[in-house]
Amino acid sequence: MSQLWRDQIYVFLAPERLDWVHYRRGFKPVQLNKDTVFCEQMQNGSPWQNALKLLEAHLTDVTNAELTVILSNHFVRFVTLQPQAEITTPEEVKAYAAFRMREIYAERSESWDLSVSDWSPATGAICAAINRDLMDQLQEITKRSEVKLKAVEPYLAAAYDHWQKQLNSQKSYFVVVESGRFCSAIVINGVWQSIRNQRVLSQDIHELAEELVAALDQEAVLLGNKEMTETVYVFAPEYPQLVLPSNCGWLMVMLSDAQNPVPSHFPSSPADVAGMKQCLV
């Protein structure tokens, strides 16, 4: 059957949750169901294991569908690829990305699959790395379920693509906040300057705000051109009450509005989740 008529399934996969949206494909897609399930993270195994079990269980009765997976930033590592005029071919870009990953993460990067955004010698790109075992298990699950794995995308990249038109094109501080982690990026004139993917230990929203300000300050200092007050675009659907401290040097713009709402498969605040389940697998 033509791909035009395949159902579309969008999933957000995190260590302790699975968000699932199923659309009946047609000239006008119709949402069939939406579900959010929480689970416990495995303590002595791969952090994605329980979430993958939930995914496979959801796919049991699905046929003739394509699956798009948005991976939590817990599962992804990033590096920026600065502009290089002499790098032009796909092979050179791949080699450059592998070199940058080894430079930052050493031998750990040898067990990762690398994906590079659209490369330009003038603006560079970013490289995302995902554990090869995770990718292999995703592919095995979809084969067993007879569902086509259409795409796997990091949460940072998916959120940036969604909100890009609302950001300052000259200089943007962009942050994605999720449970237990935030991922910040600085983009100047289309060039990715830095990406910081940081674990957050505290569950207190005020301490989260303080950690975020400290990280932004550090990144701005490293960049070397912080203004007295900088604008930071924050996408934090799980933390709608997040507010940065007053007079901290950062003006926060929370990304969510009626004209450009949060995609239905992105995570939301537990208080806003309809049909939420607690599942221990």
C-alpha positions as CSV (number, residue, x, y, z in Angstrom):
1,M,0.0,0.0,0.0
2,S,1.2,3.5,-0.8
3,Q,3.0,5.3,2.1
4,L,0.4,8.1,1.6
5,W,-2.1,5.8,3.4
6,R,0.1,4.6,6.2
7,D,-0.9,5.5,9.7
8,Q,1.6,7.7,11.4
9,I,2.8,7.0,15.0
10,Y,4.9,9.6,16.9
11,V,6.6,8.6,20.1
12,F,8.7,10.4,22.7
13,L,11.0,8.0,24.5
14,A,12.6,8.8,27.8
15,P,14.1,6.8,30.7
16,E,10.9,6.9,32.7
17,R,8.1,7.7,30.2
18,L,6.6,6.9,26.8
19,D,4.4,9.5,25.0
20,W,2.5,8.0,22.1
21,V,0.2,9.6,19.4
22,H,-1.4,7.6,16.6
23,Y,-2.8,9.3,13.5
24,R,-5.0,7.7,10.9
25,R,-3.3,8.8,7.6
26,G,-5.3,10.4,4.8
27,F,-5.8,13.7,3.1
28,K,-6.6,15.1,6.6
29,P,-4.8,13.1,9.4
30,V,-7.1,12.1,12.3
31,Q,-5.7,11.5,15.8
32,L,-6.9,8.1,16.9
33,N,-5.4,8.0,20.3
34,K,-2.8,9.6,22.6
35,D,-1.3,8.0,25.6
36,T,1.4,8.7,28.2
37,V,2.8,5.8,30.3
38,F,5.3,6.2,33.1
39,C,7.7,3.5,34.2
40,E,10.7,2.9,36.5
41,Q,14.1,3.2,35.0
42,M,16.2,0.1,35.2
43,Q,19.0,0.4,37.8
44,N,21.4,-2.2,36.5
45,G,20.7,-2.2,32.8
46,S,20.3,0.1,29.8
47,P,18.3,3.2,30.8
48,W,16.0,2.9,27.8
49,Q,15.1,-0.8,28.4
50,N,11.8,-0.4,30.2
51,A,10.6,2.4,27.9
52,L,11.3,0.1,24.9
53,K,9.2,-2.6,26.5
54,L,6.4,-0.2,26.7
55,L,6.8,0.8,23.1
56,E,6.8,-2.8,21.9
57,A,3.6,-3.4,23.9
58,H,1.9,-0.4,22.2
59,L,2.9,-1.7,18.8
60,T,1.4,-5.1,19.3
61,D,-1.9,-4.5,17.4
62,V,-0.6,-1.9,14.9
63,T,-0.2,-2.6,11.2
64,N,0.6,-0.6,8.1
65,A,2.1,2.3,10.0
66,E,5.2,4.4,10.1
67,L,7.0,5.2,13.4
68,T,8.8,8.4,14.2
69,V,10.7,8.4,17.5
70,I,11.8,11.5,19.4
71,L,14.6,10.5,21.8
72,S,15.0,12.2,25.1
73,N,18.2,14.1,25.4
74,H,19.1,11.6,28.2
75,F,19.9,9.2,25.4
76,V,21.9,11.6,23.1
77,R,25.3,13.2,23.0
78,F,26.1,16.3,20.9
79,V,29.0,18.1,19.4
80,T,29.1,21.2,17.2
81,L,30.8,21.0,13.9
82,Q,32.3,24.5,13.2
83,P,32.4,25.8,9.6
84,Q,35.3,24.4,7.6
85,A,35.6,25.6,4.0
86,E,37.7,22.6,2.9
87,I,35.2,20.1,4.1
88,T,32.7,19.5,1.2
89,T,32.0,15.8,0.6
90,P,29.7,13.5,2.8
91,E,32.8,11.3,3.5
92,E,34.7,14.3,4.8
93,V,31.8,15.5,6.9
94,K,31.4,12.0,8.4
95,A,35.2,11.8,9.2
96,Y,35.0,15.3,10.8
97,A,32.0,14.3,13.0
98,A,33.7,11.1,14.1
99,F,36.9,13.1,15.0
100,R,34.9,15.6,17.1
101,M,33.1,12.9,18.9
102,R,36.4,11.1,19.8
103,E,37.9,14.5,20.8
104,I,35.2,15.1,23.3
105,Y,34.0,11.6,24.4
106,A,37.1,9.5,23.7
107,E,36.6,5.7,23.2
108,R,33.0,5.8,24.3
109,S,32.0,7.2,20.9
110,E,33.1,4.0,19.2
111,S,29.8,2.4,20.3
112,W,27.6,5.2,19.1
113,D,25.8,5.8,15.8
114,L,26.4,9.3,14.5
115,S,24.0,11.6,12.7
116,V,24.9,15.0,11.2
117,S,22.5,17.8,10.4
118,D,22.5,19.5,7.0
119,W,26.2,20.4,6.5
120,S,27.4,23.7,5.0
121,P,31.0,24.7,4.8
122,A,29.9,28.3,5.7
123,T,27.7,27.4,8.7
124,G,28.8,24.0,9.8
125,A,26.4,21.6,11.5
126,I,25.8,19.6,14.7
127,C,26.4,15.9,15.3
128,A,24.2,13.8,17.5
129,A,25.3,10.4,18.8
130,I,23.0,7.6,19.9
131,N,24.1,4.3,21.5
132,R,24.2,1.6,18.8
133,D,22.4,-0.9,21.0
134,L,19.5,1.4,21.4
135,M,19.2,1.9,17.6
136,D,19.5,-1.8,17.0
137,Q,16.7,-2.6,19.5
138,L,14.5,0.0,17.9
139,Q,15.0,-1.6,14.6
140,E,14.4,-5.1,15.9
141,I,11.1,-4.0,17.7
142,T,9.7,-2.4,14.5
143,K,10.6,-5.5,12.4
144,R,8.8,-7.8,14.9
145,S,5.9,-5.4,14.9
146,E,5.8,-5.0,11.1
147,V,6.0,-1.3,11.5
148,K,8.3,0.9,9.5
149,L,10.8,3.0,11.5
150,K,10.6,6.2,9.6
151,A,12.9,8.5,11.7
152,V,14.7,8.8,15.0
153,E,15.3,12.4,16.1
154,P,16.9,13.9,19.2
155,Y,14.5,16.0,21.3
156,L,16.8,19.0,21.0
157,A,16.7,18.9,17.2
158,A,13.0,18.3,17.0
159,A,12.2,21.2,19.4
160,Y,14.6,23.5,17.6
161,D,13.1,22.8,14.2
162,H,9.6,23.4,15.6
163,W,10.4,26.8,17.1
164,Q,13.2,28.0,14.8
165,K,11.1,30.7,13.1
166,Q,10.3,32.3,16.4
167,L,14.0,32.6,17.5
168,N,16.3,35.6,16.9
169,S,18.1,34.7,13.7
170,Q,21.2,36.7,14.7
171,K,21.8,35.2,18.2
172,S,19.7,32.7,20.0
173,Y,20.2,31.0,23.4
174,F,17.8,28.0,23.1
175,V,17.1,25.6,26.0
176,V,15.0,22.4,26.1
177,V,14.1,21.3,29.7
178,E,12.8,17.8,30.5
179,S,12.6,15.8,33.6
180,G,16.1,15.4,35.1
181,R,17.9,17.3,32.3
182,F,18.2,20.4,30.3
183,C,20.0,20.9,26.9
184,S,21.1,24.4,25.9
185,A,22.4,25.6,22.6
186,I,23.8,28.9,21.3
187,V,23.3,29.7,17.6
188,I,24.8,32.9,16.0
189,N,24.0,33.8,12.4
190,G,23.1,30.2,11.7
191,V,26.3,28.7,13.2
192,W,25.9,26.4,16.2
193,Q,28.4,27.7,18.7
194,S,27.9,25.3,21.6
195,I,25.6,22.6,23.0
196,R,25.4,21.7,26.7
197,N,23.5,18.6,27.7
198,Q,23.4,18.7,31.5
199,R,21.8,16.3,34.0
200,V,19.8,17.9,36.8
201,L,19.8,16.2,40.2
202,S,17.3,18.3,42.0
203,Q,13.5,18.0,41.5
204,D,12.9,21.4,43.0
205,I,11.8,23.9,40.3
206,H,13.6,26.8,42.0
207,E,16.9,24.9,42.1
208,L,16.4,23.9,38.5
209,A,16.1,27.6,37.6
210,E,19.3,28.4,39.4
211,E,21.2,25.6,37.7
212,L,19.9,26.8,34.4
213,V,21.1,30.4,35.0
214,A,24.5,29.2,36.2
215,A,24.9,27.1,33.0
216,L,23.8,29.9,30.8
217,D,26.2,32.3,32.5
218,Q,29.1,29.9,32.0
219,E,28.3,29.3,28.3
220,A,28.0,33.1,27.7
221,V,31.3,33.7,29.4
222,L,32.9,31.0,27.2
223,L,31.3,32.6,24.1
224,G,32.8,36.0,25.2
225,N,30.2,38.5,24.2
226,K,27.4,38.4,26.8
227,E,25.2,41.5,26.9
228,M,23.9,43.0,30.2
229,T,20.6,41.2,29.6
230,E,20.3,38.3,27.2
231,T,17.2,36.7,25.9
232,V,16.9,32.9,26.3
233,Y,14.2,30.9,24.6
234,V,13.0,28.1,26.8
235,F,11.0,25.1,25.8
236,A,9.9,23.3,29.0
237,P,6.5,21.7,28.5
238,E,7.0,19.5,31.6
239,Y,7.7,22.6,33.7
240,P,5.0,25.2,32.8
241,Q,5.7,27.1,36.1
242,L,9.5,27.5,35.4
243,V,10.6,31.1,36.0
244,L,14.2,32.4,36.1
245,P,15.2,34.6,39.1
246,S,14.6,38.3,38.7
247,N,17.6,40.5,37.8
248,C,19.6,37.4,36.8
249,G,20.7,38.9,33.5
250,W,18.4,36.7,31.4
251,L,15.0,37.5,29.9
252,M,13.2,34.2,29.5
253,V,10.8,33.7,26.6
254,M,8.7,30.5,27.2
255,L,8.0,28.9,23.9
256,S,4.3,27.9,23.6
257,D,1.4,29.8,22.2
258,A,-1.9,29.3,20.5
259,Q,-0.5,29.9,17.0
260,N,2.3,27.4,17.4
261,P,1.3,24.9,20.1
262,V,3.4,22.1,21.5
263,P,3.4,19.0,19.2
264,S,1.0,16.5,20.7
265,H,3.8,13.8,21.0
266,F,6.1,16.0,23.0
267,P,6.1,15.4,26.8
268,S,3.8,17.6,28.9
269,S,3.4,18.3,32.6
270,P,2.1,15.3,34.5
271,A,-0.8,17.4,35.7
272,D,-1.9,17.9,32.1
273,V,-1.6,14.3,30.9
274,A,-5.0,12.7,30.2
275,G,-5.2,9.0,30.7
276,M,-1.8,8.9,32.4
277,K,-0.7,5.4,33.5
278,Q,1.9,4.2,36.0
279,C,3.4,1.0,34.7
280,L,6.1,-1.0,36.3
281,V,7.7,-3.3,33.7
